Amino acid sequence: MRGAIIGGVETPGDIEFRKVINPYDDSVIDEIAYASHEQLDKALDAARNAFETSRLEDQKTRSWRLTKISRLIADRKERFAECITTESGKPITYARIEVDRAVFTFASAALEAAKANDPIDLDFSTAANGKDRKGQYRYFPTGIVAAITPFNFPLNLVAHKVAPALAVGNSIILKPAPQTPLTSYLLAEVIADAGVPPGQFNLLPCDNDVAETLVRHEDVNVLSFTGSAKVGWYLKSLVPKKKVTLELGGNGSVIINDWHDVQSIIPSLVTAGFYYAGQVCISLQRLFIKDELYDDVLALFLEAAKNVVVGDPKKEETVVGPMISADAVDRVDEWISDAMEKGATKHCGEIRKPKFVTPTILTDVPDACDIACEEVFAPVVVVERYSRIEDVIEKLNASRYGLQTGLYSQDQKIIDLVYRDLEVGGLIVGDTNAFRIDTMPYGGVKDSGFGREGIIYAMREMSELKLLVTRINS
């Protein structure tokens, strides 16, 4: 039985108990006692008190602690990976990759923390009234960060909230996903062992009502949310005066326009479309292939998809484990059936209830079908052929999403055109849309998000820029 961690002390909640279920075999892993409004108030008190100290700490101290967190996660890699696999169903190979990414995320935050509050000089010499002035600006911590995270990356997406918050000197209250809270408890142990002062990091498993109160609370300065577009935009509407970062969903796309060796593309397409059962916000969902490459790429992709290993996430060879819930499988089943009723062709894939969707490839899917225009969050790829790149751009821009797109092309004019005209947060050339380095600016446009993550960019989202102008005595 686990409870909220407030001011460094774990205390049982007093509202209800929620079971944490292994999505592979439906076994009960643990129970979580959810926090009440009263416990939320205590967490806010602890975070406020910690901030009065953390905001004054020197950069070297913050950097040293983040370095230690990174090293401690690395030391406990297998423990973290096994926890991720057990509570999320993520295959163990990819769970280990997630741990490695979190190690890198905290290490990168340590480097940025060492210079986060350095002053940046301004040049006023070109202004008529600026010749006797000097200026600078610095970034200062804002206060309390409310962080809400999803189930699919229970360590690294939490790290993308916690690491930048600690790097700038903020305090943080984390609400982890109800399906995958246990990895956050392991991280809480690491944070405490690294010497982060009690109250600077607080863990608050809670229901939606308490979470909404947290977001609305006047003492919370920043909301950092990763999850569904519906929930994210709703929460943002509640707090128009707060700093808000939203990392939401998408129906990720790859365009294959021209390439020297299409066989070399296939492994990346398979990984982008199917790993972790497609439960990744930048997984490949829509694949556009130019006419002259279409038949070859589709045939190779189908052959590879049929050989993807599906099953027990604890086995090293598994690529596709269970979906997070039976309800998720039912939704995918309905969407595929709807598309096929409207003329789509299914080339491979099956629903294995209650928890599995095997790698699925569809063609001839009408644009209005949910499986094409919404976020499927499953191992399903819709393949389309095209002749003009302008038509693909128009079709993708018609989507309400715009996260990342992959482009296979060696034609600089095509690259420049897509980069200029496509409405996305990022274009990845020579790889799939699922490529990410944790330090790069990451985020989307339209319903895919608001603001940017990536360590230094998230730190800026969680900081306040303050100007200093000094008159020079003549």
Secondary structure, 3 states (H helix, E strand, C coil): CECEEECCEEECCCCCEEEEECCCCCCEEEEEECCCHHHHHHHHHHHHHHHHHHCCCCHHHHHHHHHHHHHHHHHCHHHHHHHHHHHHCCCHHHHHHHHHHHHHHHHHHHHHHCCCCCCEEECCCCCCCCCCEEEEEEEEECCEEEEECCCCCCCHHHHHHHHHHHHHCCEEEEECCCCCCHHHHHHHHHHHHCCCCECCEEECCCCHHHHHHHHHCCCEEEEEEECCHHHHHHHHHHCCCCEEEEECCCCCEEEECCCCCHHHHHHHHHHHHHHHHHCCCCCCCEEEEEHHHHHHHHHHHHHHHHCCCECCCCCCCCCECCCCCHHHHHHHHHHHHHHHHCCCEEEECCEECCCEECCEEEECCCCCCHHHHCCCCCCEEEEEEECCHHHHHHHHHCCCEECEEEEECCCHHHHHHHHHHCCCCEEEECCCCCCCCCCCCECCEECCEECCECHHHHHHHCEEEEEEEEECCC
